[in-house]
């Protein structure tokens, strides 16, 4: 029997509105699902939805890809505890440090109400400076409380990049992490569909006009309003299509107000969320992806755009760096608005021959970065390290008892 891994996730397939977290988990289970047995405990509906998924069996384990999934209509500690006891996993894999499901799981473990298991916690970029600035006091209080009561003892932390590894260590005081504290680098894994040959039908680029895409959650973290403010001073014919669920209604209202102030030469359309299986197809219809995010631990949307041959204009707060050097786009500092404006204007004025080379460069950069097997190896090593810690901690009480008996 393969080792059992119990995944706690607020949202999962067929949901897609929560963005990269869903993609990260589903890609992981498909990549190493033959070596490990996965059970996923999740909600019965997508982010912000009022009704459960149609045509999905609720409140029982069902097969989804290489994982068993429990779509819970009741999200409670009691239900969570029963499901963990039912599976008796070797590893509990938590997604998001600030999720109530994560907090509840750690509390149950602290109270001794869960079977003994190793715990992996993937914060999914929540410790980036940009993310921590949002609701800063509330997050600071929870971090301090979690450390004070020992919720984080013996937790194995997953960092998706070297940058996130540093951010986790900076955000959580090392002295409070507990015995055996480890922050291990294990990059998120790409979807195998991205390796399919991209569509050869790319939009023709005419100098003086550009078709841009913003595809992400509408939230302060993704910084859409910043992009809209920059477009206001651009010259030429610009069309921006916005895709993604509205995560923050108040923030979206400020974005709409900014859209209303744009000149007639700039047309902006909101086209709603996009199902995961359509993302590559959608990206293929645009010249550039515009994503001035405050921070990404991995940045699946960026990866998907590059795979589709859609160059990206993003911030320097993601793992996707030196894009211009690789002929795949730009990663710019958010503090330099002048550089952002110049680059957007360059995109508007770019001709077809220059654009074609950049589009090919985006796909080449994707293939270069994704050609390594390190993604699968990183996931396997992460789980084996957790299993080693599980075995060591499981035998520790017996060893201590034997030592006391020999005194």
ZAGUDO-375294 format. One line per field, with one value per residue (C-alpha): residue in one letter; x, z, y. Coordinates in pm, 1 decimal, padded with zeros to 6 digits. Layout:
BEGIN
residuo <- A:...
x <- X:...
z <- Z:...
y <- Y:...
END
This chain:
BEGIN
residuo <- X:X:X:X:X:X:X:X:X:X:X:X:X:X:X:X:X:X:X:X:X:X:X:X:X:X:X:X:X:X:X:X:X:X:X:X:X:X:X:X:X:X:X:X:X:X:X:X:X:X:X:X:X:X:X:X:X:X:X:X:X:X:X:X:X:X:X:X:X:X:X:X:X:X:X:X:X:X:X:X:X:X:X:X:X:X:X:X:X:X:X:X:X:X:X:X:X:X:X:X:X:X:X:X:X:X:X:X:X:X:X:X:X:X:X:X:X:X:X:X:X:X:X:X:X:X:X:X:X:X:X:X:X:X:X:X:X:X:X:X:X:X:X:X:X:X:X:X:X:X:X:X:X:X:X:X:X:X:X:X:X:X:X:X:X:X:X:X:X:X:X:X:X:X:X:X:X:X:X:X:X:X:X:X:X:X:X:X:X:X:X:X:X:X:X:X:X:X:X:X:X:X:X:X:X:X:X:X:X:X:X:X:X:X:X:X:X:X:X:X:X:X:X:X:X:X:X:X:X:X:X:X:X:X:X:X:X:X:X:X:X:X:X:X:X:X:X:X:X:X:X:X:X:X:X:X:X:X:X:X:X:X:X:X:X:X:X:X:X:X:X:X:X:X:X:X:X:X:X:X:X:X:X:X:X:X:X:X:X:X:X:X:X:X:X:X:X:X:X:X:X:X:X:X:X:X:X:X:X:X:X:X:X:X:X:X:X:X:X:X:X:X:X:X:X:X:X:X:X:X:X:X:X:X:X:X:X:X:X:X:X:X:X:X:X:X:X:X:X:X:X:X:X:X:X:X:X:X:X:X:X:X:X:X:X:X:X:X:X:X:X:X:X:X:X:X:X:X:X:X:X:X:X:X:X:X:X:X:X:X:X:X:X:X:X:X:X:X:X:X:X:X:X:X:X:X:X
x <- 00000.0:00139.3:00171.5:-00157.8:-00167.2:-00471.3:-00502.0:-00703.7:-00805.5:-01074.2:-01143.6:-01070.0:-01173.3:-01408.8:-01370.0:-01133.9:-01217.4:-00957.3:-00683.8:-00336.1:-00404.0:-00649.8:-00410.5:-00117.3:-00300.3:-00456.2:-00124.3:00048.7:-00196.0:-00175.1:00206.0:00284.0:-00053.2:00091.3:00348.9:00127.5:-00241.8:-00423.0:-00744.7:-00872.4:-01115.9:-01277.5:-01591.5:-01888.6:-01879.7:-01643.1:-01515.2:-01800.4:-02063.2:-02391.4:-02477.5:-02290.8:-02131.9:-02390.9:-02343.5:-02094.5:-02158.6:-02144.8:-02040.7:-01869.0:-01534.8:-01535.8:-01258.8:-01133.8:-00830.2:-00575.2:-00722.9:-01020.9:-01217.5:-01471.0:-01697.4:-01827.5:-02157.5:-02070.0:-01735.7:-01685.2:-01407.4:-01619.4:-01656.7:-01290.3:-01183.8:-01401.1:-01261.1:-00899.7:-00972.3:-01136.8:-00826.0:-00562.2:-00303.0:00073.9:00080.6:-00166.5:-00103.1:-00237.6:-00284.4:-00283.5:-00153.5:-00446.3:-00729.5:-00980.8:-00953.9:-00579.3:-00628.1:-00890.1:-00667.7:-00373.9:-00599.1:-00732.9:-00377.6:-00265.5:-00553.2:-00460.1:-00785.8:-00628.2:-00436.3:-00060.6:00061.8:00333.3:00211.9:00316.3:00202.7:00215.0:00139.2:00099.1:00261.1:00080.7:00407.2:00512.4:00540.2:00250.3:00023.5:00116.1:00037.0:-00328.0:-00510.3:-00167.6:-00274.3:-00508.6:-00240.3:00023.4:-00200.8:-00271.7:00096.6:00185.7:-00100.5:-00014.7:00345.1:00252.9:00026.7:00255.2:00035.6:00337.1:00554.8:00704.5:00545.8:00732.0:00691.5:00680.7:00831.5:00764.3:01070.2:01387.7:01215.0:00924.6:01166.4:01318.6:00974.3:00851.0:01156.3:01121.6:00751.0:00765.6:01011.7:01244.9:01249.5:00872.2:00850.3:00918.3:01135.6:01245.3:01154.4:01224.7:01137.8:01189.6:01202.3:00961.9:00839.6:00479.0:00437.0:00310.3:00006.0:00102.6:-00143.1:00089.7:00344.9:00107.2:00200.6:00049.2:-00192.7:-00019.4:-00298.7:-00163.6:-00318.9:-00141.6:00030.9:-00025.5:00185.6:-00029.7:-00275.5:-00258.6:-00488.9:-00405.3:-00534.1:-00557.0:-00644.6:-00653.0:-00871.0:-00999.7:-00832.3:-00590.2:-00315.3:-00334.0:-00316.6:-00557.5:-00622.0:-00250.9:-00265.9:-00570.0:-00402.0:-00100.0:-00312.3:-00467.2:-00156.7:-00087.0:-00129.9:-00284.1:-00569.0:-00574.0:-00816.2:-00790.8:-01002.2:-01031.3:-01094.2:-01132.2:-01368.5:-01440.6:-01279.0:-01319.8:-01634.3:-01512.3:-01183.7:-01362.8:-01576.6:-01262.9:-01139.0:-01467.3:-01434.9:-01086.4:-01217.6:-01473.5:-01192.1:-01004.8:-01006.0:-01219.4:-00912.7:-00884.7:-01157.0:-01189.1:-01420.4:-01488.0:-01551.9:-01581.7:-01402.1:-01238.8:-01252.1:-00905.5:-00931.0:-00989.7:-00701.9:-00451.4:-00714.5:-00800.7:-00438.3:-00380.5:-00608.0:-00404.1:-00079.2:00037.5:-00057.8:-00068.3:-00031.7:00126.5:00083.4:00201.7:00351.4:00331.1:00489.1:00472.8:00244.5:00048.4:-00119.7:00219.1:00331.9:00015.0:00051.4:00411.7:00310.4:00054.3:00317.4:00167.0:00451.1:00391.3:00431.7:00444.4:00608.7:00942.9:00756.4:00729.2:00974.5:00960.8:01258.0:01485.7:01200.7:01342.0:01679.2:01502.2:01286.2:00965.3:00835.2:00918.2:00936.7:00937.2:00954.9:00617.1:00775.6:00889.8:00570.2:00764.9:00922.9:00584.8:00438.2:00730.4:00698.9:00323.2:00379.4:00645.2:00388.0:00138.9:00391.4:00547.4:00521.0:00447.9:00807.0:00923.9:00615.1:00650.3:01001.3:00877.6:00588.5:00824.8:01057.9:00777.3:00712.2:01085.4:01132.6:00848.2:01000.0:01344.7:01219.0:00983.2:01212.2:01373.7:01240.0:01311.3:00940.9:00850.1:01166.2:01091.4:00741.6:00865.3:01148.5:00907.3:00676.9:00960.1:01111.3:00775.3:00750.0:01096.5:00994.4:00671.0:00867.5:01118.7:00853.5:00643.4:00928.7:01044.6:00809.6:00917.7:01284.7:01233.7:01053.0:01336.8:01593.8:01406.7:01380.5:01759.0:01843.0
z <- 00000.0:-00089.7:00185.2:00256.1:00222.5:00347.9:00175.9:00341.4:00083.8:00087.5:-00283.9:-00538.6:-00882.4:-01057.0:-00894.2:-01053.0:-00903.4:-00625.3:-00887.7:-00836.9:-00518.7:-00696.7:-00988.7:-00758.7:-00575.2:-00881.5:-01070.3:-00769.3:-00733.0:-01103.0:-01111.2:-00814.4:-00762.9:-00857.3:-00578.0:-00305.8:-00222.7:-00198.2:-00017.7:-00053.3:00196.8:00050.3:00023.3:-00189.9:-00393.1:-00564.7:-00420.8:-00360.9:-00496.1:-00306.9:-00436.7:-00449.4:-00765.9:-00995.3:-01077.8:-00793.7:-00521.7:-00180.3:00164.0:00045.8:-00108.8:-00489.9:-00744.4:-00916.6:-01132.4:-00915.5:-00586.2:-00368.9:-00288.8:-00012.3:-00103.5:00237.3:00269.3:00637.6:00701.6:01071.5:01297.7:01380.4:01015.3:00944.9:01242.7:01135.4:00782.7:00907.1:01147.3:00864.5:00644.8:00923.4:00698.8:00720.9:00615.4:00651.2:00379.1:00453.1:00193.9:00318.6:00656.3:00722.8:00616.1:00887.8:00777.0:00840.6:01179.9:01273.2:01169.3:01371.5:01674.9:01652.6:01629.3:01926.3:02135.8:02046.5:01858.7:01532.3:01451.0:01460.3:01124.8:00981.9:00879.6:00568.7:00538.2:00203.0:00258.5:-00117.1:-00119.5:00187.8:00345.5:00059.8:00169.2:-00053.8:00091.2:00451.6:00399.7:00342.9:00678.5:00840.7:01207.2:01192.1:01029.8:01278.6:01573.1:01435.6:01369.1:01725.7:01873.4:01664.8:01782.8:02145.8:02180.3:01983.1:01679.5:01450.1:01632.5:01402.4:01090.4:00762.5:00552.3:00172.4:-00018.6:-00392.0:-00463.7:-00299.3:-00257.8:-00070.4:00142.2:00263.9:00313.1:00529.8:00751.9:00781.2:00867.8:01128.8:01414.0:01396.1:01772.3:01770.9:01492.8:01719.7:01723.9:01382.9:01198.3:00825.0:00532.0:00228.1:-00130.4:-00346.6:-00646.1:-00759.7:-01058.3:-01405.5:-01569.1:-01835.0:-02076.1:-02097.3:-02286.4:-02580.4:-02894.1:-02861.5:-03115.8:-03426.0:-03461.8:-03285.7:-03331.0:-03582.1:-03418.9:-03584.3:-03471.8:-03278.3:-03143.8:-02880.6:-02725.1:-02357.8:-02113.3:-01733.5:-01610.0:-01233.3:-00928.3:-00891.8:-00563.4:-00421.1:-00433.6:-00811.8:-00847.8:-01138.4:-01050.6:-01088.5:-01441.9:-01525.9:-01394.7:-01616.1:-01926.5:-01882.8:-02014.4:-02306.1:-02666.2:-02933.7:-02966.9:-02658.6:-02571.2:-02229.4:-02146.2:-01777.4:-01677.9:-01329.1:-01032.2:-00834.3:-00500.1:-00350.6:-00449.6:-00292.4:-00481.0:-00806.0:-00761.3:-00747.5:-01064.0:-01239.6:-01140.7:-01291.2:-01610.6:-01636.2:-01638.5:-01931.4:-02272.5:-02556.9:-02728.7:-02442.2:-02430.0:-02123.4:-02095.7:-01800.8:-01927.1:-01602.0:-01474.4:-01707.3:-01654.5:-01620.0:-01936.8:-02144.3:-02015.4:-02291.5:-02558.6:-02411.2:-02384.1:-02750.3:-02853.7:-02696.9:-02761.7:-02401.3:-02049.5:-01805.3:-01439.8:-01199.0:-00901.4:-00552.3:-00517.7:-00638.5:-00484.0:-00822.4:-01063.8:-01260.0:-01471.6:-01585.6:-01666.8:-01865.3:-02063.9:-02152.7:-02254.9:-02494.4:-02647.0:-02484.2:-02349.7:-02003.6:-01843.9:-01470.7:-01150.3:-01006.9:-00716.6:-00879.5:-00946.0:-01319.4:-01353.4:-01631.2:-01878.5:-02111.4:-02120.2:-02235.6:-02486.3:-02305.6:-02159.5:-01872.6:-01492.2:-01357.4:-01011.8:-00897.4:-00767.4:-01113.6:-01285.1:-01558.2:-01668.1:-01670.5:-01887.1:-02132.4:-02162.2:-02220.8:-02490.9:-02649.0:-02657.1:-02832.1:-03094.9:-03155.6:-03509.2:-03618.2:-03678.4:-03335.8:-03169.4:-03340.1:-03201.2:-02853.0:-02874.1:-02975.5:-02695.2:-02440.0:-02542.2:-02554.5:-02205.5:-02078.6:-02236.7:-02099.5:-01744.2:-01746.5:-01917.6:-01590.4:-01385.4:-01066.8:-01016.0:-00970.7:-00769.6:-00539.7:-00460.4:-00395.8:-00173.9:00021.9:00102.4:00180.3:00418.8:00592.2:00614.2:00769.5:01029.3:01090.3:01159.3:01385.6:01593.0:01616.3:01777.2:01996.3:02290.9:02297.5:02291.4:02574.6:02778.6:02725.0:02825.7:03146.1:03227.4:03195.2:03432.5
y <- 00000.0:00344.0:00606.3:00783.9:01164.8:01356.7:01695.1:01972.0:02233.1:02499.6:02445.7:02175.6:02052.9:02105.7:02448.3:02698.7:03038.9:03005.5:03010.0:02866.0:02669.2:02438.5:02400.1:02322.5:02044.5:01882.4:01887.4:01732.6:01443.7:01364.8:01378.9:01150.7:00982.7:00643.5:00658.5:00808.3:00765.4:01100.6:01188.8:01547.4:01702.4:02014.2:02225.2:02122.8:02445.7:02686.5:03014.1:03262.5:03020.3:02985.7:02640.2:02306.3:02172.2:02013.0:01644.7:01588.9:01330.2:01493.9:01368.6:01052.3:00966.7:00981.9:00928.3:01245.5:01179.5:00999.2:01122.3:01037.3:01354.4:01425.0:01719.2:01825.3:02008.1:02060.7:02227.3:02162.0:02037.5:01735.6:01638.1:01704.8:01495.4:01201.0:01206.0:01209.3:00924.6:00733.4:00751.4:00739.8:00909.4:00909.7:01277.8:01565.5:01823.3:02173.4:02447.0:02807.3:02916.6:03151.6:02919.9:02830.3:02468.1:02480.8:02646.6:02386.0:02097.5:02229.0:02279.2:01924.2:01793.5:02003.2:01865.8:01507.8:01449.2:01331.5:01013.4:01058.7:01197.0:01417.3:01764.7:01958.1:02319.3:02501.8:02873.5:02937.2:03280.0:03413.9:03531.0:03757.0:04122.3:04218.7:03949.5:04025.9:04394.8:04302.6:04273.5:04301.6:04325.7:04028.6:03813.6:03926.4:03836.2:03489.2:03418.3:03516.7:03311.8:03005.3:03020.9:03086.3:02781.4:02550.4:02489.4:02485.5:02233.6:01968.8:02118.4:02067.7:02383.2:02369.9:02661.4:02675.8:02891.6:03015.8:03349.9:03192.7:02991.7:03318.7:03474.0:03186.1:03204.3:03580.9:03567.0:03291.2:03332.7:03032.2:02993.3:02943.5:02691.7:02401.5:02093.5:01970.9:02292.8:02259.8:02483.4:02263.6:02380.5:02181.0:02374.8:02354.6:02124.7:02216.5:02062.3:01807.3:01978.4:02276.3:02066.0:02015.8:02207.6:02557.2:02694.9:02829.2:03084.0:03390.1:03736.0:03959.4:04255.2:04591.6:04885.2:05130.3:04873.6:04599.9:04339.7:04273.2:04013.8:04021.2:03670.8:03634.1:03687.8:04043.6:04130.3:04384.0:04123.0:04098.7:04480.2:04531.8:04897.2:04969.9:04831.2:05042.4:05356.3:05291.9:05239.3:05581.6:05758.4:05519.2:05633.0:05414.8:05168.8:04943.1:04667.0:04500.2:04195.1:04104.6:03742.9:03598.1:03578.5:03895.4:03817.0:04165.0:04356.5:04682.2:04666.1:04583.1:04894.7:05110.5:04936.0:05012.7:05377.4:05382.6:05218.6:05498.6:05755.5:05597.2:05768.1:05631.2:05482.1:05230.3:04967.3:04743.2:04440.8:04210.2:03855.1:03658.4:03345.6:03092.2:02716.3:02563.8:02355.8:02673.2:02885.8:02802.9:02858.5:03198.4:03312.8:03223.8:03511.1:03793.8:03975.3:04022.6:03921.7:04215.4:04111.0:04365.1:04130.3:04222.7:03875.1:03513.5:03206.0:03031.2:03215.1:02956.1:03222.2:03349.9:02996.7:02926.2:03246.9:03164.4:02811.5:02960.9:03190.9:03500.4:03722.8:03863.7:04204.3:04139.9:04260.7:04154.8:03989.2:03643.4:03356.3:03439.1:03671.7:03801.8:03768.2:04033.5:03857.6:03541.0:03728.0:03627.7:03955.5:04191.8:04173.2:04528.0:04689.5:04817.3:05136.2:05247.3:05361.8:05539.8:05211.3:05039.3:05316.7:05301.8:04926.4:04937.0:05199.9:04975.9:04695.1:04922.0:05033.2:04689.7:04549.7:04191.6:04075.2:04192.4:04047.7:03708.7:03669.9:03761.8:03515.0:03234.5:03342.8:03307.1:02947.0:02867.1:03009.4:02790.9:02478.8:02560.0:02609.2:02310.5:02057.4:01953.1:01662.4:01858.2:01927.9:01563.7:01495.8:01789.7:01660.9:01306.8:01428.3:01648.8:01357.3:01116.8:01370.1:01401.0:01022.5:01009.5:01267.5:01071.7:00753.3:00929.9:01107.1:00792.6:00600.6:00890.3:00818.1:00455.6:00553.2:00803.4:00539.1:00289.5:00549.5:00628.1:00258.1:00217.6:00501.5
END
